[in-house]
Amino acid sequence: MVAAPLMACRWFCEAHTKRTSGKSMTRTGTNLGSNSPNGTTVTGPRIRQHEITAAHTSHYHMNPAPARRKARIALRLLAVALFGCVTWSAQADDAAMQQLLTDYLRSQTAAEGEVDISVTMPAVAMPACNNPRPFLPGRNPRVAGNITVGVQCPGDRPATRYFQARVNVIADYYVAARDLMPGDVIGMADIRREQGDLSRLPGNVATRPEALVGMSASRRVAAGRALSESMVHAPVAIKRGELVRVVAVGPGFSITTEGKALNAAPLGGDVRVSTQEGSIVIGRSTNENTVTITR
């Protein structure tokens, strides 16, 4: 980037010097000659060679304008070269930062599919960041749609910088294949796979069937609506107020009794039970109507 303007500067100065010398010699020849067509001397005193040389030298020293012009041209070309070098360096830094942030956001995208990321660089070039450390502001941010990505630059100023980015994720997601009512246990026939831009859907949209099948709908969901993990919960294994069997197990013993569930719980959830003896124990639902206490 710097070599080209410097070579141009050298070429321009050499060319300018040749043109200036040629013009000076032409003017000197005209002064020596006469007004006759064949250039012979008609009138005027004879001028000797050493007088010509002295006059030409004196004229050169008394008129330094060409030298100043060449110096100004050289300085201008050098300034262009330095400006081009700085501009190229800033553009290279921006390109490197843009690629770094693109790779980082791609690594933070959890969904499988086609990911398109565009990072917008500021219009004004920022100082170099020698040891960039990208991060996502906030707690558990969603890497989709319009987002902000930060970069820490230890030892540089500013130490923390922020950039705007757009992340489009084209991937599979699931919708309700029929109207779902609260409490319905969802099977594979109840869901349908679709494909689209996840940035335009709810943040916790279900992208895997395992997150839905076997779960219970927690609200009414119309057919065709995208299903999110917040719309379902684990099915209730034990209902509040029902009689349950309580099994206490430990090293070398097992005791079975009955009690009343004080709260509803899914399979594997904690259940408080009021036993027939009047005590309250806490166990885990291991089966329908069964609460297990491990000692």
ABEGO torsion letter per residue (X at the ends): XAAAAAAAAAAAAAAAAAAAAAAAAAAAAAAABBABAAGBBABEBBBBAAAAAAAAAAAAAABAAAAAAAAAAAAAAAAAAAAAAAAAAAAAAAAAAAAAAAAAAAAABABBEBBBBBBBBBABBBBBBABBBBBBBEBGBBBBEBBBBBBBBBGBOBABBBBBBBBBBBBBBBBBABBBBBGBBBBAAABBBBBBBAAABBAABBABAAAABGBBBABBBBBGBBBBAAABBBBBABBBGBBBBBBBBBBGBBBBBBBBBABBBBBGBBBBBBBAAGBBBBBBBABBGBBBBBX
